Every structure is written in C-alpha cells, then in structure tokens.
Amino acid sequence: MDTRADVKAKYGTYRTKDLILAGYDRMAAAGLTLENPLVDGENYTSTLTPPPGHGPRHPHA
C-alpha cells in the first residue's frame, strides 16, 4: 500500500491505507475470526454509508 511516495510526501499519510487498517482494527476489537465471522448488526456495525446492499443499485433491499 506504500507505492505512491508523491502522495505521502504531499499529505504525510495514505488515507486509504489508514482507513483499511482502522477497519481491520475495529473488526479485531469486535473479536472477529474465521470461527466467529462478521455478522453486521450483531457482532459488528459497518461504518459505510449507505450500508452494504442498501445503495442506489439495490432499491428493494
């Protein structure tokens, strides 16, 4: 994820990398593992807006 040195030089960080790692940290803190998978709304709440499966491409969800 550290391939664009010009971006890091300009902004000091990689926003996408930081968001991905923060998401993994939230999942780890929720205790998610292969044996205890993610169930949105039960053991983990997504920070995505709109939630997965509820956007304009999914009008009947």
All heavy atoms as TSV, in Angstrom:
chain	resi	resn	atom	element	x	y	z
A	1	MET	N	N	0.810	-1.202	0.000
A	1	MET	CA	C	0.000	0.000	0.000
A	1	MET	C	C	0.851	1.264	0.000
A	1	MET	O	O	0.319	2.344	0.004
A	1	MET	CB	C	-0.906	0.010	1.223
A	1	MET	CG	C	-2.035	-0.976	1.159
A	1	MET	SD	S	-3.201	-0.749	2.493
A	1	MET	CE	C	-2.735	-2.120	3.520
A	2	ASP	N	N	2.142	1.133	0.034
A	2	ASP	CA	C	3.022	2.294	0.097
A	2	ASP	C	C	3.707	2.563	-1.231
A	2	ASP	O	O	4.891	2.832	-1.284
A	2	ASP	CB	C	4.095	2.079	1.171
A	2	ASP	CG	C	3.532	2.005	2.558
A	2	ASP	OD1	O	2.421	2.507	2.770
A	2	ASP	OD2	O	4.213	1.458	3.439
A	3	THR	N	N	2.983	2.542	-2.339
A	3	THR	CA	C	3.622	2.657	-3.643
A	3	THR	C	C	3.676	4.079	-4.168
A	3	THR	O	O	4.413	4.347	-5.095
A	3	THR	CB	C	2.903	1.789	-4.685
A	3	THR	OG1	O	1.548	2.208	-4.763
A	3	THR	CG2	C	2.990	0.329	-4.316
A	4	ARG	N	N	2.915	4.991	-3.627
A	4	ARG	CA	C	2.880	6.364	-4.143
A	4	ARG	C	C	3.609	7.313	-3.204
A	4	ARG	O	O	3.015	7.983	-2.372
A	4	ARG	CB	C	1.435	6.827	-4.304
A	4	ARG	CG	C	0.603	6.068	-5.313
A	4	ARG	CD	C	0.900	6.457	-6.747
A	4	ARG	NE	N	0.968	7.873	-6.984
A	4	ARG	CZ	C	-0.041	8.617	-7.390
A	4	ARG	NH1	N	-1.215	8.092	-7.597
A	4	ARG	NH2	N	0.124	9.907	-7.594
A	5	ALA	N	N	4.921	7.391	-3.346
A	5	ALA	CA	C	5.728	8.252	-2.488
A	5	ALA	C	C	5.340	9.717	-2.641
A	5	ALA	O	O	5.414	10.485	-1.677
A	5	ALA	CB	C	7.203	8.062	-2.799
A	6	ASP	N	N	4.892	10.124	-3.825
A	6	ASP	CA	C	4.488	11.514	-4.031
A	6	ASP	C	C	3.276	11.882	-3.185
A	6	ASP	O	O	3.177	12.977	-2.656
A	6	ASP	CB	C	4.224	11.792	-5.508
A	6	ASP	CG	C	3.141	10.904	-6.107
A	6	ASP	OD1	O	3.063	9.715	-5.724
A	6	ASP	OD2	O	2.393	11.384	-6.983
A	7	VAL	N	N	2.350	10.946	-3.018
A	7	VAL	CA	C	1.168	11.195	-2.187
A	7	VAL	C	C	1.583	11.341	-0.731
A	7	VAL	O	O	1.152	12.270	-0.043
A	7	VAL	CB	C	0.130	10.061	-2.344
A	7	VAL	CG1	C	-1.000	10.214	-1.350
A	7	VAL	CG2	C	-0.403	10.029	-3.765
A	8	LYS	N	N	2.427	10.441	-0.261
A	8	LYS	CA	C	2.863	10.511	1.128
A	8	LYS	C	C	3.671	11.785	1.376
A	8	LYS	O	O	3.525	12.422	2.406
A	8	LYS	CB	C	3.681	9.289	1.518
A	8	LYS	CG	C	3.986	9.273	2.997
A	8	LYS	CD	C	4.456	7.945	3.464
A	8	LYS	CE	C	4.607	7.981	4.980
A	8	LYS	NZ	N	4.942	6.702	5.512
A	9	ALA	N	N	4.490	12.176	0.412
A	9	ALA	CA	C	5.283	13.396	0.569
A	9	ALA	C	C	4.379	14.629	0.649
A	9	ALA	O	O	4.630	15.546	1.421
A	9	ALA	CB	C	6.266	13.535	-0.586
A	10	LYS	N	N	3.309	14.618	-0.117
A	10	LYS	CA	C	2.417	15.784	-0.153
A	10	LYS	C	C	1.495	15.847	1.062
A	10	LYS	O	O	1.286	16.911	1.633
A	10	LYS	CB	C	1.574	15.751	-1.436
A	10	LYS	CG	C	0.685	16.955	-1.621
A	10	LYS	CD	C	-0.011	16.926	-2.966
A	10	LYS	CE	C	-0.876	18.162	-3.158
A	10	LYS	NZ	N	-1.535	18.165	-4.459
A	11	TYR	N	N	0.940	14.701	1.475
A	11	TYR	CA	C	-0.061	14.691	2.536
A	11	TYR	C	C	0.432	14.089	3.851
A	11	TYR	O	O	-0.249	14.199	4.866
A	11	TYR	CB	C	-1.307	13.918	2.080
A	11	TYR	CG	C	-1.955	14.544	0.871
A	11	TYR	CD1	C	-1.845	13.962	-0.374
A	11	TYR	CD2	C	-2.678	15.727	0.978
A	11	TYR	CE1	C	-2.429	14.535	-1.497
A	11	TYR	CE2	C	-3.268	16.309	-0.122
A	11	TYR	CZ	C	-3.138	15.713	-1.358
A	11	TYR	OH	O	-3.715	16.296	-2.457
A	12	GLY	N	N	1.580	13.403	3.831
A	12	GLY	CA	C	2.138	12.838	5.051
A	12	GLY	C	C	1.583	11.478	5.429
A	12	GLY	O	O	2.030	10.869	6.385
A	13	THR	N	N	0.584	10.992	4.703
A	13	THR	CA	C	-0.022	9.701	5.024
A	13	THR	C	C	-0.775	9.188	3.804
A	13	THR	O	O	-1.000	9.924	2.844
A	13	THR	CB	C	-0.972	9.821	6.229
A	13	THR	OG1	O	-1.422	8.528	6.594
A	13	THR	CG2	C	-2.169	10.706	5.941
A	14	TYR	N	N	-1.166	7.930	3.859
A	14	TYR	CA	C	-2.011	7.328	2.828
A	14	TYR	C	C	-3.391	7.131	3.438
A	14	TYR	O	O	-3.586	6.283	4.301
A	14	TYR	CB	C	-1.457	5.977	2.381
A	14	TYR	CG	C	-0.091	6.046	1.738
A	14	TYR	CD1	C	1.048	5.700	2.442
A	14	TYR	CD2	C	0.035	6.430	0.414
A	14	TYR	CE1	C	2.292	5.749	1.841
A	14	TYR	CE2	C	1.277	6.483	-0.195
A	14	TYR	CZ	C	2.403	6.143	0.528
A	14	TYR	OH	O	3.629	6.189	-0.061
A	15	ARG	N	N	-4.386	7.914	3.024
A	15	ARG	CA	C	-5.710	7.872	3.636
A	15	ARG	C	C	-6.371	6.500	3.479
A	15	ARG	O	O	-6.933	5.965	4.430
A	15	ARG	CB	C	-6.600	8.949	3.017
A	15	ARG	CG	C	-7.963	9.015	3.665
A	15	ARG	CD	C	-8.731	10.241	3.177
A	15	ARG	NE	N	-10.005	10.317	3.839
A	15	ARG	CZ	C	-11.152	9.859	3.332
A	15	ARG	NH1	N	-11.148	9.298	2.139
A	15	ARG	NH2	N	-12.269	9.960	3.998
A	16	THR	N	N	-6.292	5.916	2.276
A	16	THR	CA	C	-6.920	4.617	2.049
A	16	THR	C	C	-6.303	3.559	2.949
A	16	THR	O	O	-7.020	2.770	3.582
A	16	THR	CB	C	-6.787	4.202	0.572
A	16	THR	OG1	O	-7.382	5.219	-0.235
A	16	THR	CG2	C	-7.476	2.882	0.313
A	17	LYS	N	N	-4.991	3.535	3.043
A	17	LYS	CA	C	-4.303	2.578	3.914
A	17	LYS	C	C	-4.758	2.755	5.358
A	17	LYS	O	O	-5.078	1.783	6.050
A	17	LYS	CB	C	-2.795	2.774	3.805
A	17	LYS	CG	C	-1.991	1.902	4.746
A	17	LYS	CD	C	-0.513	2.227	4.633
A	17	LYS	CE	C	0.305	1.464	5.639
A	17	LYS	NZ	N	1.735	1.806	5.534
A	18	ASP	N	N	-4.817	4.006	5.821
A	18	ASP	CA	C	-5.238	4.272	7.195
A	18	ASP	C	C	-6.665	3.806	7.452
A	18	ASP	O	O	-6.968	3.238	8.503
A	18	ASP	CB	C	-5.105	5.762	7.509
A	18	ASP	CG	C	-3.665	6.254	7.487
A	18	ASP	OD1	O	-2.744	5.419	7.561
A	18	ASP	OD2	O	-3.477	7.481	7.397
A	19	LEU	N	N	-7.566	4.018	6.480
A	19	LEU	CA	C	-8.957	3.581	6.634
A	19	LEU	C	C	-9.075	2.058	6.669
A	19	LEU	O	O	-9.844	1.499	7.460
A	19	LEU	CB	C	-9.827	4.151	5.512
A	19	LEU	CG	C	-10.052	5.657	5.548
A	19	LEU	CD1	C	-10.741	6.114	4.267
A	19	LEU	CD2	C	-10.840	6.061	6.772
A	20	ILE	N	N	-8.314	1.383	5.807
A	20	ILE	CA	C	-8.346	-0.080	5.771
A	20	ILE	C	C	-7.826	-0.654	7.084
A	20	ILE	O	O	-8.443	-1.538	7.689
A	20	ILE	CB	C	-7.526	-0.616	4.577
A	20	ILE	CG1	C	-8.237	-0.288	3.273
A	20	ILE	CG2	C	-7.287	-2.116	4.706
A	20	ILE	CD1	C	-7.381	-0.514	2.032
A	21	LEU	N	N	-6.693	-0.144	7.553
A	21	LEU	CA	C	-6.125	-0.650	8.806
A	21	LEU	C	C	-7.023	-0.345	10.002
A	21	LEU	O	O	-7.150	-1.164	10.916
A	21	LEU	CB	C	-4.716	-0.088	9.009
A	21	LEU	CG	C	-3.691	-0.567	7.978
A	21	LEU	CD1	C	-2.363	0.136	8.190
A	21	LEU	CD2	C	-3.523	-2.072	8.025
A	22	ALA	N	N	-7.684	0.809	10.003
A	22	ALA	CA	C	-8.623	1.138	11.080
A	22	ALA	C	C	-9.808	0.172	11.068
A	22	ALA	O	O	-10.292	-0.258	12.125
A	22	ALA	CB	C	-9.107	2.579	10.945
A	23	GLY	N	N	-10.281	-0.184	9.871
A	23	GLY	CA	C	-11.370	-1.156	9.759
A	23	GLY	C	C	-10.973	-2.520	10.297
A	23	GLY	O	O	-11.729	-3.167	11.018
A	24	TYR	N	N	-9.767	-2.965	9.952
A	24	TYR	CA	C	-9.280	-4.244	10.484
A	24	TYR	C	C	-9.139	-4.191	11.998
A	24	TYR	O	O	-9.473	-5.148	12.698
A	24	TYR	CB	C	-7.938	-4.622	9.846
A	24	TYR	CG	C	-8.078	-5.312	8.515
A	24	TYR	CD1	C	-7.638	-4.710	7.358
A	24	TYR	CD2	C	-8.654	-6.573	8.424
A	24	TYR	CE1	C	-7.767	-5.340	6.125
A	24	TYR	CE2	C	-8.780	-7.212	7.203
A	24	TYR	CZ	C	-8.333	-6.583	6.062
A	24	TYR	OH	O	-8.463	-7.215	4.857
A	25	ASP	N	N	-8.665	-3.067	12.522
A	25	ASP	CA	C	-8.543	-2.923	13.976
A	25	ASP	C	C	-9.909	-2.995	14.650
A	25	ASP	O	O	-10.063	-3.622	15.698
A	25	ASP	CB	C	-7.853	-1.607	14.329
A	25	ASP	CG	C	-6.373	-1.595	13.969
A	25	ASP	OD1	O	-5.798	-2.692	13.746
A	25	ASP	OD2	O	-5.801	-0.487	13.911
A	26	ARG	N	N	-10.937	-2.373	14.046
A	26	ARG	CA	C	-12.293	-2.436	14.608
A	26	ARG	C	C	-12.827	-3.868	14.592
A	26	ARG	O	O	-13.469	-4.304	15.546
A	26	ARG	CB	C	-13.250	-1.542	13.818
A	26	ARG	CG	C	-13.048	-0.063	14.076
A	26	ARG	CD	C	-14.095	0.804	13.395
A	26	ARG	NE	N	-15.392	0.530	13.980
A	26	ARG	CZ	C	-16.479	0.199	13.277
A	26	ARG	NH1	N	-16.429	0.104	11.971
A	26	ARG	NH2	N	-17.608	-0.037	13.879
A	27	MET	N	N	-12.556	-4.600	13.500
A	27	MET	CA	C	-13.019	-5.989	13.422
A	27	MET	C	C	-12.298	-6.853	14.454
A	27	MET	O	O	-12.927	-7.687	15.106
A	27	MET	CB	C	-12.792	-6.545	12.018
A	27	MET	CG	C	-13.752	-5.988	11.002
A	27	MET	SD	S	-13.541	-6.801	9.412
A	27	MET	CE	C	-13.115	-5.416	8.394
A	28	ALA	N	N	-11.006	-6.641	14.626
A	28	ALA	CA	C	-10.252	-7.406	15.618
A	28	ALA	C	C	-10.752	-7.103	17.027
A	28	ALA	O	O	-10.893	-8.008	17.855
A	28	ALA	CB	C	-8.766	-7.101	15.504
A	29	ALA	N	N	-11.051	-5.842	17.305
A	29	ALA	CA	C	-11.559	-5.466	18.620
A	29	ALA	C	C	-12.933	-6.086	18.885
A	29	ALA	O	O	-13.290	-6.355	20.038
A	29	ALA	CB	C	-11.640	-3.944	18.734
A	30	ALA	N	N	-13.702	-6.337	17.819
A	30	ALA	CA	C	-15.020	-6.967	17.965
A	30	ALA	C	C	-14.903	-8.473	18.131
A	30	ALA	O	O	-15.906	-9.160	18.335
A	30	ALA	CB	C	-15.891	-6.644	16.755
A	31	GLY	N	N	-13.679	-9.006	18.047
A	31	GLY	CA	C	-13.474	-10.434	18.242
A	31	GLY	C	C	-13.762	-11.277	17.016
A	31	GLY	O	O	-14.042	-12.466	17.134
A	32	LEU	N	N	-13.697	-10.690	15.834
A	32	LEU	CA	C	-13.989	-11.439	14.614
A	32	LEU	C	C	-12.820	-12.332	14.235
A	32	LEU	O	O	-11.672	-11.911	14.240
A	32	LEU	CB	C	-14.299	-10.476	13.469
A	32	LEU	CG	C	-15.487	-9.546	13.717
A	32	LEU	CD1	C	-15.628	-8.570	12.584
A	32	LEU	CD2	C	-16.755	-10.335	13.905
A	33	THR	N	N	-13.127	-13.580	13.928
A	33	THR	CA	C	-12.133	-14.565	13.493
A	33	THR	C	C	-12.784	-15.430	12.423
A	33	THR	O	O	-13.965	-15.259	12.113
A	33	THR	CB	C	-11.688	-15.467	14.659
A	33	THR	OG1	O	-12.823	-16.213	15.103
A	33	THR	CG2	C	-11.112	-14.667	15.817
A	34	LEU	N	N	-12.047	-16.394	11.893
A	34	LEU	CA	C	-12.647	-17.320	10.931
A	34	LEU	C	C	-13.718	-18.171	11.597
A	34	LEU	O	O	-14.692	-18.560	10.973
A	34	LEU	CB	C	-11.567	-18.206	10.314
A	34	LEU	CG	C	-10.583	-17.490	9.394
A	34	LEU	CD1	C	-9.494	-18.452	8.940
A	34	LEU	CD2	C	-11.294	-16.903	8.197
A	35	GLU	N	N	-13.541	-18.461	12.881
A	35	GLU	CA	C	-14.532	-19.254	13.613
A	35	GLU	C	C	-15.724	-18.399	14.066
A	35	GLU	O	O	-16.802	-18.907	14.321
A	35	GLU	CB	C	-13.889	-19.913	14.838
A	35	GLU	CG	C	-12.850	-20.968	14.507
A	35	GLU	CD	C	-11.506	-20.372	14.077
A	35	GLU	OE1	O	-11.167	-19.245	14.510
A	35	GLU	OE2	O	-10.812	-21.032	13.287
A	36	ASN	N	N	-15.518	-17.099	14.203
A	36	ASN	CA	C	-16.565	-16.168	14.629
A	36	ASN	C	C	-16.656	-15.059	13.573
A	36	ASN	O	O	-16.128	-13.971	13.759
A	36	ASN	CB	C	-16.194	-15.571	16.005
A	36	ASN	CG	C	-17.248	-14.621	16.509
A	36	ASN	OD1	O	-18.420	-14.763	16.199
A	36	ASN	ND2	N	-16.826	-13.626	17.274
A	37	PRO	N	N	-17.320	-15.336	12.426
A	37	PRO	CA	C	-17.321	-14.380	11.313
A	37	PRO	C	C	-18.171	-13.142	11.580
A	37	PRO	O	O	-18.985	-13.111	12.500
A	37	PRO	CB	C	-17.904	-15.201	10.159
A	37	PRO	CG	C	-18.740	-16.219	10.811
A	37	PRO	CD	C	-18.074	-16.535	12.123
A	38	LEU	N	N	-17.981	-12.145	10.738
A	38	LEU	CA	C	-18.708	-10.890	10.830
A	38	LEU	C	C	-20.184	-11.098	10.512
A	38	LEU	O	O	-20.536	-11.694	9.505
A	38	LEU	CB	C	-18.097	-9.903	9.831
A	38	LEU	CG	C	-18.675	-8.507	9.815
A	38	LEU	CD1	C	-17.572	-7.526	9.474
A	38	LEU	CD2	C	-19.778	-8.384	8.802
A	39	VAL	N	N	-21.040	-10.598	11.382
A	39	VAL	CA	C	-22.477	-10.553	11.143
A	39	VAL	C	C	-22.881	-9.118	11.422
A	39	VAL	O	O	-22.965	-8.695	12.576
A	39	VAL	CB	C	-23.254	-11.529	12.050
A	39	VAL	CG1	C	-24.741	-11.428	11.776
A	39	VAL	CG2	C	-22.766	-12.947	11.864
A	40	ASP	N	N	-23.083	-8.336	10.349
A	40	ASP	CA	C	-23.357	-6.918	10.502
A	40	ASP	C	C	-24.587	-6.686	11.362
A	40	ASP	O	O	-25.640	-7.279	11.143
A	40	ASP	CB	C	-23.533	-6.262	9.138
A	40	ASP	CG	C	-23.484	-4.747	9.207
A	40	ASP	OD1	O	-22.781	-4.224	10.096
A	40	ASP	OD2	O	-24.118	-4.086	8.382
A	41	GLY	N	N	-24.442	-5.847	12.359
A	41	GLY	CA	C	-25.537	-5.534	13.264
A	41	GLY	C	C	-25.572	-6.399	14.502
A	41	GLY	O	O	-26.204	-6.054	15.481
A	42	GLU	N	N	-24.908	-7.556	14.472
A	42	GLU	CA	C	-24.885	-8.428	15.644
A	42	GLU	C	C	-23.572	-8.288	16.414
A	42	GLU	O	O	-23.572	-7.925	17.577
A	42	GLU	CB	C	-25.113	-9.883	15.241
A	42	GLU	CG	C	-26.527	-10.156	14.783
A	42	GLU	CD	C	-26.753	-11.618	14.476
A	42	GLU	OE1	O	-26.020	-12.472	15.003
A	42	GLU	OE2	O	-27.659	-11.907	13.694
A	43	ASN	N	N	-22.452	-8.599	15.750
A	43	ASN	CA	C	-21.180	-8.502	16.443
A	43	ASN	C	C	-20.285	-7.420	15.839
A	43	ASN	O	O	-19.156	-7.230	16.255
A	43	ASN	CB	C	-20.442	-9.840	16.449
A	43	ASN	CG	C	-20.157	-10.368	15.063
A	43	ASN	OD1	O	-20.548	-9.780	14.070
A	43	ASN	ND2	N	-19.488	-11.493	15.005
A	44	TYR	N	N	-20.801	-6.686	14.848
A	44	TYR	CA	C	-20.028	-5.631	14.187
A	44	TYR	C	C	-21.006	-4.723	13.469
A	44	TYR	O	O	-21.992	-5.179	12.902
A	44	TYR	CB	C	-19.056	-6.245	13.179
A	44	TYR	CG	C	-18.198	-5.230	12.465
A	44	TYR	CD1	C	-17.065	-4.723	13.068
A	44	TYR	CD2	C	-18.523	-4.794	11.196
A	44	TYR	CE1	C	-16.270	-3.795	12.420
A	44	TYR	CE2	C	-17.732	-3.872	10.537
A	44	TYR	CZ	C	-16.602	-3.376	11.159
A	44	TYR	OH	O	-15.825	-2.468	10.513
A	45	THR	N	N	-20.753	-3.424	13.489
A	45	THR	CA	C	-21.581	-2.475	12.759
A	45	THR	C	C	-20.715	-1.740	11.755
A	45	THR	O	O	-19.735	-1.104	12.128
A	45	THR	CB	C	-22.240	-1.464	13.722
A	45	THR	OG1	O	-22.999	-2.190	14.684
A	45	THR	CG2	C	-23.159	-0.524	12.990
A	46	SER	N	N	-21.081	-1.837	10.502
A	46	SER	CA	C	-20.323	-1.206	9.429
A	46	SER	C	C	-20.378	0.310	9.542
A	46	SER	O	O	-21.399	0.880	9.928
A	46	SER	CB	C	-20.882	-1.632	8.071
A	46	SER	OG	O	-20.243	-0.932	7.036
A	47	THR	N	N	-19.278	0.961	9.175
A	47	THR	CA	C	-19.250	2.420	9.153
A	47	THR	C	C	-19.580	2.971	7.773
A	47	THR	O	O	-19.566	4.181	7.573
A	47	THR	CB	C	-17.848	2.930	9.565
A	47	THR	OG1	O	-16.883	2.386	8.677
A	47	THR	CG2	C	-17.517	2.541	10.986
A	48	LEU	N	N	-19.894	2.087	6.822
A	48	LEU	CA	C	-20.205	2.525	5.465
A	48	LEU	C	C	-21.585	3.168	5.399
A	48	LEU	O	O	-22.525	2.714	6.043
A	48	LEU	CB	C	-20.162	1.334	4.504
A	48	LEU	CG	C	-18.824	0.623	4.379
A	48	LEU	CD1	C	-18.974	-0.592	3.484
A	48	LEU	CD2	C	-17.763	1.558	3.863
A	49	THR	N	N	-21.691	4.250	4.590
A	49	THR	CA	C	-22.963	4.928	4.396
A	49	THR	C	C	-23.179	5.092	2.902
A	49	THR	O	O	-22.367	5.739	2.249
A	49	THR	CB	C	-22.941	6.303	5.070
A	49	THR	OG1	O	-22.635	6.137	6.433
A	49	THR	CG2	C	-24.281	6.989	4.950
A	50	PRO	N	N	-24.217	4.527	2.331
A	50	PRO	CA	C	-25.216	3.637	2.912
A	50	PRO	C	C	-24.600	2.279	3.221
A	50	PRO	O	O	-23.557	1.935	2.681
A	50	PRO	CB	C	-26.282	3.528	1.825
A	50	PRO	CG	C	-25.538	3.732	0.555
A	50	PRO	CD	C	-24.431	4.702	0.878
A	51	PRO	N	N	-25.256	1.511	4.089
A	51	PRO	CA	C	-24.722	0.197	4.429
A	51	PRO	C	C	-24.651	-0.715	3.205
A	51	PRO	O	O	-25.383	-0.509	2.230
A	51	PRO	CB	C	-25.714	-0.360	5.447
A	51	PRO	CG	C	-26.737	0.667	5.661
A	51	PRO	CD	C	-26.486	1.821	4.764
A	52	PRO	N	N	-23.787	-1.721	3.244
A	52	PRO	CA	C	-23.676	-2.644	2.116
A	52	PRO	C	C	-25.036	-3.232	1.739
A	52	PRO	O	O	-25.808	-3.643	2.602
A	52	PRO	CB	C	-22.738	-3.731	2.641
A	52	PRO	CG	C	-21.935	-3.046	3.704
A	52	PRO	CD	C	-22.864	-2.054	4.328
A	53	GLY	N	N	-25.337	-3.214	0.442
A	53	GLY	CA	C	-26.586	-3.785	-0.055
A	53	GLY	C	C	-27.778	-2.854	0.022
A	53	GLY	O	O	-28.898	-3.248	-0.276
A	54	HIS	N	N	-27.573	-1.590	0.403
A	54	HIS	CA	C	-28.690	-0.660	0.537
A	54	HIS	C	C	-28.502	0.621	-0.270
A	54	HIS	O	O	-29.162	1.619	-0.017
A	54	HIS	CB	C	-28.895	-0.296	2.012
A	54	HIS	CG	C	-29.372	-1.438	2.829
A	54	HIS	ND1	N	-28.516	-2.349	3.396
A	54	HIS	CD2	C	-30.615	-1.847	3.139
A	54	HIS	CE1	C	-29.212	-3.261	4.048
A	54	HIS	NE2	N	-30.491	-2.981	3.905
A	55	GLY	N	N	-27.620	0.611	-1.259
A	55	GLY	CA	C	-27.365	1.798	-2.068
A	55	GLY	C	C	-28.315	1.905	-3.238
A	55	GLY	O	O	-29.287	1.146	-3.354
A	56	PRO	N	N	-28.055	2.846	-4.129
A	56	PRO	CA	C	-28.937	3.080	-5.267
A	56	PRO	C	C	-29.022	1.904	-6.234
A	56	PRO	O	O	-29.995	1.789	-6.970
A	56	PRO	CB	C	-28.324	4.306	-5.955
A	56	PRO	CG	C	-26.942	4.393	-5.446
A	56	PRO	CD	C	-26.935	3.769	-4.096
A	57	ARG	N	N	-28.035	1.007	-6.212
A	57	ARG	CA	C	-28.087	-0.178	-7.093
A	57	ARG	C	C	-28.928	-1.284	-6.484
A	57	ARG	O	O	-29.169	-2.292	-7.112
A	57	ARG	CB	C	-26.690	-0.681	-7.387
A	57	ARG	CG	C	-25.847	0.318	-8.144
A	57	ARG	CD	C	-24.517	-0.233	-8.556
A	57	ARG	NE	N	-23.891	-1.008	-7.510
A	57	ARG	CZ	C	-22.866	-1.832	-7.679
A	57	ARG	NH1	N	-22.356	-1.987	-8.863
A	57	ARG	NH2	N	-22.352	-2.478	-6.676
A	58	HIS	N	N	-29.398	-1.095	-5.242
A	58	HIS	CA	C	-30.196	-2.109	-4.541
A	58	HIS	C	C	-31.476	-1.467	-4.010
A	58	HIS	O	O	-31.685	-1.363	-2.809
A	58	HIS	CB	C	-29.399	-2.696	-3.375
A	58	HIS	CG	C	-28.058	-3.205	-3.760
A	58	HIS	ND1	N	-27.877	-4.428	-4.337
A	58	HIS	CD2	C	-26.824	-2.651	-3.682
A	58	HIS	CE1	C	-26.587	-4.619	-4.579
A	58	HIS	NE2	N	-25.931	-3.547	-4.203
A	59	PRO	N	N	-32.365	-1.032	-4.899
A	59	PRO	CA	C	-33.543	-0.280	-4.456
A	59	PRO	C	C	-34.534	-1.090	-3.624
A	59	PRO	O	O	-35.323	-0.505	-2.886
A	59	PRO	CB	C	-34.186	0.186	-5.755
A	59	PRO	CG	C	-33.736	-0.804	-6.783
A	59	PRO	CD	C	-32.358	-1.234	-6.343
A	60	HIS	N	N	-34.523	-2.407	-3.721
A	60	HIS	CA	C	-35.515	-3.212	-2.999
A	60	HIS	C	C	-34.951	-3.858	-1.755
A	60	HIS	O	O	-35.591	-4.722	-1.165
A	60	HIS	CB	C	-36.098	-4.287	-3.930
A	60	HIS	CG	C	-36.735	-3.692	-5.151
A	60	HIS	ND1	N	-37.896	-2.970	-5.087
A	60	HIS	CD2	C	-36.346	-3.689	-6.441
A	60	HIS	CE1	C	-38.202	-2.550	-6.288
A	60	HIS	NE2	N	-37.277	-2.965	-7.147
A	61	ALA	N	N	-33.771	-3.460	-1.325
A	61	ALA	CA	C	-33.143	-4.074	-0.146
A	61	ALA	C	C	-33.710	-3.497	1.122
A	61	ALA	O	O	-34.243	-2.461	1.204
A	61	ALA	CB	C	-31.636	-3.887	-0.187
